[in-house]
Amino acid sequence: MTVKSRPQDNWNADQIARATGYTASIFCNGKHNTVEADTLEAAIEIGKQMNQIVTNGRKATVYAVTPEGFTIWVCNPHQLAA
């Protein structure tokens, strides 16, 4: 079964490609804990580490940061293959 590409998917991919930075974030102890990273791979690795440390049932998310300061959701590291 093939998944149809939507215009929004293409726009998100373009924004992620031109990102100036990335963040990994997780909700813990009543607040969002966010760590910045220079590369997408580093942000995903940080997110995976956050998932191992925080055991409250919440999972980390990774975002791309555009030059304008907007954040675009990239992935949930726990859903990626090891």
C-alpha positions in Angstrom: 0.0 0.0 0.0 1.5 3.3 -1.0 0.9 6.4 1.0 -0.1 9.5 -0.9 2.0 12.6 -0.5 0.2 15.7 0.6 1.2 19.3 -0.1 1.7 19.8 3.6 4.2 17.0 3.7 6.2 18.6 0.9 6.2 22.0 2.7 7.3 20.4 5.9 10.2 18.6 4.2 11.3 21.9 2.6 11.2 23.7 6.0 13.1 20.9 7.7 15.8 21.0 4.9 16.4 24.7 5.5 16.4 24.6 9.3 19.0 26.5 11.2 18.9 24.2 14.2 16.9 21.5 15.9 15.5 20.8 19.3 14.5 17.8 21.4 11.8 18.4 24.0 10.1 16.3 26.7 7.5 17.2 29.3 8.8 16.4 32.8 8.2 17.7 36.3 5.5 20.1 35.1 7.5 21.9 32.4 8.9 21.3 29.0 12.6 20.5 29.0 14.2 21.5 25.7 17.7 20.9 24.4 19.1 22.5 21.2 21.2 20.7 18.7 23.1 21.6 15.5 22.1 18.6 13.5 19.0 16.5 13.1 20.9 13.4 14.0 22.1 14.9 17.2 18.6 16.1 18.2 17.2 12.6 17.6 20.0 11.0 19.7 19.2 13.5 22.5 15.5 12.7 22.2 16.3 9.0 22.6 18.4 9.7 25.7 15.6 11.8 27.1 13.2 8.8 26.6 15.6 6.6 28.6 15.9 9.1 31.5 12.3 10.3 31.8 10.0 7.4 32.8 6.7 9.3 33.3 5.1 7.9 30.2 5.8 11.0 28.1 8.0 10.7 25.0 10.4 13.2 23.5 9.7 15.0 20.3 12.1 16.6 17.8 11.5 19.9 16.0 13.4 21.8 13.3 13.8 25.5 13.8 13.5 27.7 10.7 15.5 30.9 10.1 12.3 32.8 11.1 12.1 31.0 14.4 9.2 28.7 13.6 9.3 25.1 14.8 8.3 22.2 12.6 7.6 18.8 14.1 10.1 16.2 12.7 9.6 13.0 14.6 9.2 11.1 17.9 12.5 9.3 18.4 10.9 6.4 20.1 9.1 5.5 16.8 12.3 5.3 14.8 14.0 2.0 14.2 17.1 1.5 16.4 
